[in-house]
């Protein structure tokens, strides 16, 4: 793990807790399994801590194993305390399931790989009429537990001095007045802000080469689906470590 420099006034989580945070898995169940092994070894080597897994959204699309990723997450929550946040890809996916004619929008975001992971196989032609039929097939194939999982995702999570979210926050609004769309989609207005927020923001959504820590936030989206690098951020007390 790589640690970040400590300074006076560091944000911290309550004593006795250890947070394991990750984001933008995008169907890379293979990388997720690797990180679970890292976490399991870390937990086994520790005593008197309460581990909390915090997942910051974008579990599906782009990578090849969206269905398997959701299965792994649901299983993980049976054995550990987990917090699951909503990403923009889950927001689009749920909108697509609820609204006819929304499939083109979803497919532009890497939905084809998700279709394939649920056993829905398009033809090479893949025209508009077929797309609508394939989405209808997906509605019948996706397990109800997966739909419930995505419908139950939280917009954000606060712990101690930290605020976990998928994309970021609108700088001109208090954290308790943020809306779901900004929390899942915002980019430049948040990324360019040097404002000291009420809490230290942990987020993803905008890929970076390596975890990017700023005075007011840390971005841990390292583009797993394209780079084979899924970052794990561990927080205990006022120490942050990334692997």
ZAZAZA-998031 format. One record per residue (C-alpha): residue in one letter; residue number from 1; x, y, z. Coordinates in nm, 3 decimals, m for minus. Layout:
# residues N
<r rest="A" nr="NUM" xx="X" yy="Y" zz="Z"/>
...
This chain:
# residues 243
<r rest="X" nr="1" xx="0.000" yy="0.000" zz="0.000"/>
<r rest="X" nr="2" xx="0.110" yy="0.360" zz="m0.059"/>
<r rest="X" nr="3" xx="0.042" yy="0.608" zz="0.218"/>
<r rest="X" nr="4" xx="m0.029" yy="0.979" zz="0.183"/>
<r rest="X" nr="5" xx="0.161" yy="1.245" zz="0.381"/>
<r rest="X" nr="6" xx="0.001" yy="1.336" zz="0.712"/>
<r rest="X" nr="7" xx="m0.043" yy="1.690" zz="0.833"/>
<r rest="X" nr="8" xx="m0.211" yy="1.872" zz="1.120"/>
<r rest="X" nr="9" xx="m0.589" yy="1.872" zz="1.096"/>
<r rest="X" nr="10" xx="m0.609" yy="1.552" zz="0.890"/>
<r rest="X" nr="11" xx="m0.962" yy="1.418" zz="0.838"/>
<r rest="X" nr="12" xx="m1.027" yy="1.105" zz="1.041"/>
<r rest="X" nr="13" xx="m1.279" yy="0.831" zz="1.098"/>
<r rest="X" nr="14" xx="m1.390" yy="0.729" zz="1.448"/>
<r rest="X" nr="15" xx="m1.159" yy="0.508" zz="1.650"/>
<r rest="X" nr="16" xx="m1.204" yy="0.136" zz="1.598"/>
<r rest="X" nr="17" xx="m1.318" yy="0.164" zz="1.236"/>
<r rest="X" nr="18" xx="m1.134" yy="0.079" zz="0.918"/>
<r rest="X" nr="19" xx="m1.287" yy="0.183" zz="0.586"/>
<r rest="X" nr="20" xx="m1.213" yy="m0.006" zz="0.265"/>
<r rest="X" nr="21" xx="m1.328" yy="0.209" zz="m0.029"/>
<r rest="X" nr="22" xx="m1.326" yy="0.139" zz="m0.403"/>
<r rest="X" nr="23" xx="m1.507" yy="0.272" zz="m0.707"/>
<r rest="X" nr="24" xx="m1.579" yy="0.231" zz="m1.079"/>
<r rest="X" nr="25" xx="m1.543" yy="m0.147" zz="m1.092"/>
<r rest="X" nr="26" xx="m1.720" yy="m0.150" zz="m1.431"/>
<r rest="X" nr="27" xx="m1.769" yy="m0.522" zz="m1.464"/>
<r rest="X" nr="28" xx="m1.415" yy="m0.619" zz="m1.361"/>
<r rest="X" nr="29" xx="m1.515" yy="m0.899" zz="m1.127"/>
<r rest="X" nr="30" xx="m1.165" yy="m1.045" zz="m1.167"/>
<r rest="X" nr="31" xx="m1.004" yy="m0.735" zz="m1.017"/>
<r rest="X" nr="32" xx="m1.270" yy="m0.713" zz="m0.747"/>
<r rest="X" nr="33" xx="m1.191" yy="m1.067" zz="m0.634"/>
<r rest="X" nr="34" xx="m0.822" yy="m0.976" zz="m0.610"/>
<r rest="X" nr="35" xx="m0.900" yy="m0.680" zz="m0.385"/>
<r rest="X" nr="36" xx="m1.126" yy="m0.892" zz="m0.167"/>
<r rest="X" nr="37" xx="m0.831" yy="m1.124" zz="m0.107"/>
<r rest="X" nr="38" xx="m0.619" yy="m0.823" zz="m0.008"/>
<r rest="X" nr="39" xx="m0.890" yy="m0.703" zz="0.230"/>
<r rest="X" nr="40" xx="m0.939" yy="m1.049" zz="0.380"/>
<r rest="X" nr="41" xx="m0.569" yy="m1.078" zz="0.458"/>
<r rest="X" nr="42" xx="m0.569" yy="m0.730" zz="0.611"/>
<r rest="X" nr="43" xx="m0.870" yy="m0.807" zz="0.830"/>
<r rest="X" nr="44" xx="m0.720" yy="m1.139" zz="0.940"/>
<r rest="X" nr="45" xx="m0.402" yy="m0.961" zz="1.046"/>
<r rest="X" nr="46" xx="m0.590" yy="m0.698" zz="1.246"/>
<r rest="X" nr="47" xx="m0.771" yy="m0.718" zz="1.575"/>
<r rest="X" nr="48" xx="m1.029" yy="m0.501" zz="1.749"/>
<r rest="X" nr="49" xx="m1.132" yy="m0.315" zz="1.433"/>
<r rest="X" nr="50" xx="m1.471" yy="m0.282" zz="1.268"/>
<r rest="X" nr="51" xx="m1.421" yy="m0.310" zz="0.891"/>
<r rest="X" nr="52" xx="m1.666" yy="m0.126" zz="0.664"/>
<r rest="X" nr="53" xx="m1.659" yy="m0.172" zz="0.287"/>
<r rest="X" nr="54" xx="m1.768" yy="0.139" zz="0.095"/>
<r rest="X" nr="55" xx="m1.833" yy="0.101" zz="m0.279"/>
<r rest="X" nr="56" xx="m1.873" yy="0.427" zz="m0.470"/>
<r rest="X" nr="57" xx="m2.078" yy="0.311" zz="m0.769"/>
<r rest="X" nr="58" xx="m2.039" yy="0.220" zz="m1.137"/>
<r rest="X" nr="59" xx="m2.040" yy="m0.155" zz="m1.084"/>
<r rest="X" nr="60" xx="m2.164" yy="m0.238" zz="m1.436"/>
<r rest="X" nr="61" xx="m2.096" yy="m0.169" zz="m1.806"/>
<r rest="X" nr="62" xx="m1.775" yy="m0.157" zz="m2.012"/>
<r rest="X" nr="63" xx="m1.605" yy="m0.457" zz="m1.848"/>
<r rest="X" nr="64" xx="m1.702" yy="m0.814" zz="m1.933"/>
<r rest="X" nr="65" xx="m1.842" yy="m0.933" zz="m1.598"/>
<r rest="X" nr="66" xx="m2.120" yy="m0.703" zz="m1.480"/>
<r rest="X" nr="67" xx="m2.348" yy="m0.986" zz="m1.366"/>
<r rest="X" nr="68" xx="m2.065" yy="m1.157" zz="m1.182"/>
<r rest="X" nr="69" xx="m1.966" yy="m0.827" zz="m1.018"/>
<r rest="X" nr="70" xx="m2.315" yy="m0.777" zz="m0.874"/>
<r rest="X" nr="71" xx="m2.317" yy="m1.139" zz="m0.752"/>
<r rest="X" nr="72" xx="m1.985" yy="m1.083" zz="m0.572"/>
<r rest="X" nr="73" xx="m2.108" yy="m0.762" zz="m0.409"/>
<r rest="X" nr="74" xx="m2.433" yy="m0.917" zz="m0.289"/>
<r rest="X" nr="75" xx="m2.241" yy="m1.211" zz="m0.145"/>
<r rest="X" nr="76" xx="m1.989" yy="m0.979" zz="0.022"/>
<r rest="X" nr="77" xx="m2.270" yy="m0.793" zz="0.199"/>
<r rest="X" nr="78" xx="m2.385" yy="m1.120" zz="0.356"/>
<r rest="X" nr="79" xx="m2.053" yy="m1.150" zz="0.540"/>
<r rest="X" nr="80" xx="m1.936" yy="m0.793" zz="0.596"/>
<r rest="X" nr="81" xx="m2.076" yy="m0.451" zz="0.671"/>
<r rest="X" nr="82" xx="m2.106" yy="m0.288" zz="0.328"/>
<r rest="X" nr="83" xx="m2.223" yy="0.049" zz="0.199"/>
<r rest="X" nr="84" xx="m2.319" yy="0.061" zz="m0.168"/>
<r rest="X" nr="85" xx="m2.347" yy="0.398" zz="m0.344"/>
<r rest="X" nr="86" xx="m2.509" yy="0.477" zz="m0.677"/>
<r rest="X" nr="87" xx="m2.303" yy="0.571" zz="m0.982"/>
<r rest="X" nr="88" xx="m2.417" yy="0.734" zz="m1.303"/>
<r rest="X" nr="89" xx="m2.412" yy="0.395" zz="m1.480"/>
<r rest="X" nr="90" xx="m2.659" yy="0.247" zz="m1.233"/>
<r rest="X" nr="91" xx="m2.873" yy="0.560" zz="m1.269"/>
<r rest="X" nr="92" xx="m2.882" yy="0.517" zz="m1.648"/>
<r rest="X" nr="93" xx="m2.940" yy="0.141" zz="m1.622"/>
<r rest="X" nr="94" xx="m3.242" yy="0.180" zz="m1.395"/>
<r rest="X" nr="95" xx="m3.382" yy="0.452" zz="m1.620"/>
<r rest="X" nr="96" xx="m3.341" yy="0.218" zz="m1.918"/>
<r rest="X" nr="97" xx="m3.526" yy="m0.065" zz="m1.743"/>
<r rest="X" nr="98" xx="m3.813" yy="0.171" zz="m1.656"/>
<r rest="X" nr="99" xx="m3.843" yy="0.361" zz="m1.987"/>
<r rest="X" nr="100" xx="m3.889" yy="0.222" zz="m2.334"/>
<r rest="X" nr="101" xx="m3.674" yy="0.391" zz="m2.595"/>
<r rest="X" nr="102" xx="m3.390" yy="0.466" zz="m2.352"/>
<r rest="X" nr="103" xx="m3.173" yy="0.176" zz="m2.462"/>
<r rest="X" nr="104" xx="m2.960" yy="0.375" zz="m2.710"/>
<r rest="X" nr="105" xx="m2.855" yy="0.612" zz="m2.433"/>
<r rest="X" nr="106" xx="m2.752" yy="0.323" zz="m2.210"/>
<r rest="X" nr="107" xx="m2.569" yy="0.134" zz="m2.484"/>
<r rest="X" nr="108" xx="m2.352" yy="0.439" zz="m2.552"/>
<r rest="X" nr="109" xx="m2.220" yy="0.401" zz="m2.198"/>
<r rest="X" nr="110" xx="m2.093" yy="0.044" zz="m2.241"/>
<r rest="X" nr="111" xx="m2.420" yy="m0.142" zz="m2.193"/>
<r rest="X" nr="112" xx="m2.344" yy="m0.402" zz="m2.460"/>
<r rest="X" nr="113" xx="m2.096" yy="m0.575" zz="m2.229"/>
<r rest="X" nr="114" xx="m2.364" yy="m0.584" zz="m1.958"/>
<r rest="X" nr="115" xx="m2.613" yy="m0.742" zz="m2.197"/>
<r rest="X" nr="116" xx="m2.362" yy="m1.014" zz="m2.280"/>
<r rest="X" nr="117" xx="m2.288" yy="m1.082" zz="m1.913"/>
<r rest="X" nr="118" xx="m2.657" yy="m1.162" zz="m1.859"/>
<r rest="X" nr="119" xx="m2.659" yy="m1.400" zz="m2.155"/>
<r rest="X" nr="120" xx="m2.834" yy="m1.165" zz="m2.399"/>
<r rest="X" nr="121" xx="m2.663" yy="m1.209" zz="m2.735"/>
<r rest="X" nr="122" xx="m2.718" yy="m0.948" zz="m3.011"/>
<r rest="X" nr="123" xx="m2.673" yy="m1.026" zz="m3.378"/>
<r rest="X" nr="124" xx="m2.410" yy="m0.843" zz="m3.588"/>
<r rest="X" nr="125" xx="m2.693" yy="m0.633" zz="m3.734"/>
<r rest="X" nr="126" xx="m2.813" yy="m0.503" zz="m3.396"/>
<r rest="X" nr="127" xx="m3.060" yy="m0.248" zz="m3.537"/>
<r rest="X" nr="128" xx="m3.309" yy="m0.037" zz="m3.343"/>
<r rest="X" nr="129" xx="m3.588" yy="m0.296" zz="m3.349"/>
<r rest="X" nr="130" xx="m3.353" yy="m0.566" zz="m3.223"/>
<r rest="X" nr="131" xx="m3.216" yy="m0.341" zz="m2.951"/>
<r rest="X" nr="132" xx="m3.564" yy="m0.292" zz="m2.806"/>
<r rest="X" nr="133" xx="m3.624" yy="m0.670" zz="m2.811"/>
<r rest="X" nr="134" xx="m3.291" yy="m0.739" zz="m2.643"/>
<r rest="X" nr="135" xx="m3.366" yy="m0.495" zz="m2.362"/>
<r rest="X" nr="136" xx="m3.699" yy="m0.669" zz="m2.311"/>
<r rest="X" nr="137" xx="m3.511" yy="m1.000" zz="m2.289"/>
<r rest="X" nr="138" xx="m3.274" yy="m0.847" zz="m2.037"/>
<r rest="X" nr="139" xx="m3.569" yy="m0.739" zz="m1.821"/>
<r rest="X" nr="140" xx="m3.669" yy="m1.106" zz="m1.799"/>
<r rest="X" nr="141" xx="m3.318" yy="m1.242" zz="m1.747"/>
<r rest="X" nr="142" xx="m3.185" yy="m1.009" zz="m1.479"/>
<r rest="X" nr="143" xx="m3.241" yy="m1.160" zz="m1.132"/>
<r rest="X" nr="144" xx="m3.481" yy="m0.966" zz="m0.908"/>
<r rest="X" nr="145" xx="m3.203" yy="m0.954" zz="m0.647"/>
<r rest="X" nr="146" xx="m2.987" yy="m0.755" zz="m0.891"/>
<r rest="X" nr="147" xx="m3.266" yy="m0.507" zz="m0.963"/>
<r rest="X" nr="148" xx="m3.328" yy="m0.469" zz="m0.589"/>
<r rest="X" nr="149" xx="m2.956" yy="m0.419" zz="m0.530"/>
<r rest="X" nr="150" xx="m2.943" yy="m0.130" zz="m0.777"/>
<r rest="X" nr="151" xx="m3.268" yy="0.024" zz="m0.659"/>
<r rest="X" nr="152" xx="m3.136" yy="0.020" zz="m0.301"/>
<r rest="X" nr="153" xx="m2.812" yy="0.208" zz="m0.374"/>
<r rest="X" nr="154" xx="m2.746" yy="0.515" zz="m0.159"/>
<r rest="X" nr="155" xx="m2.653" yy="0.857" zz="m0.302"/>
<r rest="X" nr="156" xx="m2.375" yy="0.923" zz="m0.047"/>
<r rest="X" nr="157" xx="m2.228" yy="0.814" zz="0.285"/>
<r rest="X" nr="158" xx="m2.066" yy="1.016" zz="0.564"/>
<r rest="X" nr="159" xx="m1.831" yy="0.874" zz="0.826"/>
<r rest="X" nr="160" xx="m1.634" yy="1.091" zz="1.064"/>
<r rest="X" nr="161" xx="m1.471" yy="1.370" zz="0.863"/>
<r rest="X" nr="162" xx="m1.521" yy="1.189" zz="0.531"/>
<r rest="X" nr="163" xx="m1.798" yy="1.214" zz="0.272"/>
<r rest="X" nr="164" xx="m1.812" yy="0.931" zz="0.016"/>
<r rest="X" nr="165" xx="m1.983" yy="0.987" zz="m0.318"/>
<r rest="X" nr="166" xx="m1.956" yy="0.865" zz="m0.675"/>
<r rest="X" nr="167" xx="m1.876" yy="1.179" zz="m0.876"/>
<r rest="X" nr="168" xx="m1.847" yy="1.474" zz="m0.638"/>
<r rest="X" nr="169" xx="m2.051" yy="1.758" zz="m0.495"/>
<r rest="X" nr="170" xx="m2.174" yy="2.095" zz="m0.610"/>
<r rest="X" nr="171" xx="m1.938" yy="2.343" zz="m0.439"/>
<r rest="X" nr="172" xx="m2.201" yy="2.611" zz="m0.376"/>
<r rest="X" nr="173" xx="m2.437" yy="2.380" zz="m0.182"/>
<r rest="X" nr="174" xx="m2.407" yy="2.234" zz="0.170"/>
<r rest="X" nr="175" xx="m2.353" yy="1.858" zz="0.171"/>
<r rest="X" nr="176" xx="m2.702" yy="1.795" zz="0.309"/>
<r rest="X" nr="177" xx="m2.859" yy="1.982" zz="0.014"/>
<r rest="X" nr="178" xx="m2.687" yy="1.798" zz="m0.272"/>
<r rest="X" nr="179" xx="m2.905" yy="1.633" zz="m0.538"/>
<r rest="X" nr="180" xx="m2.861" yy="1.281" zz="m0.673"/>
<r rest="X" nr="181" xx="m2.784" yy="1.392" zz="m1.028"/>
<r rest="X" nr="182" xx="m2.485" yy="1.602" zz="m0.921"/>
<r rest="X" nr="183" xx="m2.362" yy="1.333" zz="m0.683"/>
<r rest="X" nr="184" xx="m2.356" yy="1.085" zz="m0.973"/>
<r rest="X" nr="185" xx="m2.255" yy="1.307" zz="m1.267"/>
<r rest="X" nr="186" xx="m2.073" yy="1.629" zz="m1.171"/>
<r rest="X" nr="187" xx="m1.723" yy="1.683" zz="m1.310"/>
<r rest="X" nr="188" xx="m1.542" yy="2.012" zz="m1.377"/>
<r rest="X" nr="189" xx="m1.726" yy="2.238" zz="m1.135"/>
<r rest="X" nr="190" xx="m1.629" yy="2.002" zz="m0.854"/>
<r rest="X" nr="191" xx="m1.289" yy="1.892" zz="m0.981"/>
<r rest="X" nr="192" xx="m1.168" yy="2.249" zz="m1.031"/>
<r rest="X" nr="193" xx="m1.292" yy="2.371" zz="m0.693"/>
<r rest="X" nr="194" xx="m1.042" yy="2.449" zz="m0.420"/>
<r rest="X" nr="195" xx="m1.316" yy="2.506" zz="m0.163"/>
<r rest="X" nr="196" xx="m1.274" yy="2.342" zz="0.177"/>
<r rest="X" nr="197" xx="m1.590" yy="2.137" zz="0.204"/>
<r rest="X" nr="198" xx="m1.762" yy="2.048" zz="0.529"/>
<r rest="X" nr="199" xx="m1.601" yy="1.704" zz="0.502"/>
<r rest="X" nr="200" xx="m1.317" yy="1.553" zz="0.300"/>
<r rest="X" nr="201" xx="m1.462" yy="1.408" zz="m0.022"/>
<r rest="X" nr="202" xx="m1.376" yy="1.056" zz="m0.143"/>
<r rest="X" nr="203" xx="m1.495" yy="1.003" zz="m0.501"/>
<r rest="X" nr="204" xx="m1.442" yy="0.843" zz="m0.841"/>
<r rest="X" nr="205" xx="m1.614" yy="0.895" zz="m1.179"/>
<r rest="X" nr="206" xx="m1.329" yy="1.087" zz="m1.349"/>
<r rest="X" nr="207" xx="m1.041" yy="0.844" zz="m1.422"/>
<r rest="X" nr="208" xx="m0.688" yy="0.936" zz="m1.313"/>
<r rest="X" nr="209" xx="m0.357" yy="0.754" zz="m1.358"/>
<r rest="X" nr="210" xx="m0.307" yy="0.716" zz="m0.983"/>
<r rest="X" nr="211" xx="m0.508" yy="0.814" zz="m0.674"/>
<r rest="X" nr="212" xx="m0.522" yy="1.193" zz="m0.680"/>
<r rest="X" nr="213" xx="m0.525" yy="1.355" zz="m0.338"/>
<r rest="X" nr="214" xx="m0.603" yy="1.724" zz="m0.304"/>
<r rest="X" nr="215" xx="m0.653" yy="1.933" zz="0.014"/>
<r rest="X" nr="216" xx="m1.032" yy="1.891" zz="m0.012"/>
<r rest="X" nr="217" xx="m1.078" yy="1.553" zz="m0.183"/>
<r rest="X" nr="218" xx="m0.928" yy="1.230" zz="m0.315"/>
<r rest="X" nr="219" xx="m1.015" yy="1.066" zz="m0.648"/>
<r rest="X" nr="220" xx="m0.965" yy="0.688" zz="m0.645"/>
<r rest="X" nr="221" xx="m1.101" yy="0.603" zz="m0.993"/>
<r rest="X" nr="222" xx="m0.801" yy="0.459" zz="m1.178"/>
<r rest="X" nr="223" xx="m0.997" yy="0.340" zz="m1.482"/>
<r rest="X" nr="224" xx="m1.008" yy="m0.029" zz="m1.390"/>
<r rest="X" nr="225" xx="m1.192" yy="m0.154" zz="m1.698"/>
<r rest="X" nr="226" xx="m0.920" yy="m0.014" zz="m1.929"/>
<r rest="X" nr="227" xx="m0.609" yy="m0.014" zz="m1.708"/>
<r rest="X" nr="228" xx="m0.647" yy="m0.336" zz="m1.504"/>
<r rest="X" nr="229" xx="m0.591" yy="m0.117" zz="m1.197"/>
<r rest="X" nr="230" xx="m0.872" yy="m0.114" zz="m0.940"/>
<r rest="X" nr="231" xx="m0.765" yy="0.102" zz="m0.648"/>
<r rest="X" nr="232" xx="m0.842" yy="0.020" zz="m0.285"/>
<r rest="X" nr="233" xx="m0.834" yy="0.304" zz="m0.033"/>
<r rest="X" nr="234" xx="m0.798" yy="0.208" zz="0.334"/>
<r rest="X" nr="235" xx="m0.877" yy="0.465" zz="0.604"/>
<r rest="X" nr="236" xx="m0.818" yy="0.417" zz="0.974"/>
<r rest="X" nr="237" xx="m0.798" yy="0.706" zz="1.217"/>
<r rest="X" nr="238" xx="m0.634" yy="0.983" zz="1.016"/>
<r rest="X" nr="239" xx="m0.430" yy="0.752" zz="0.794"/>
<r rest="X" nr="240" xx="m0.513" yy="0.692" zz="0.427"/>
<r rest="X" nr="241" xx="m0.340" yy="0.420" zz="0.229"/>
<r rest="X" nr="242" xx="m0.399" yy="0.320" zz="m0.132"/>
<r rest="X" nr="243" xx="m0.315" yy="m0.002" zz="m0.314"/>
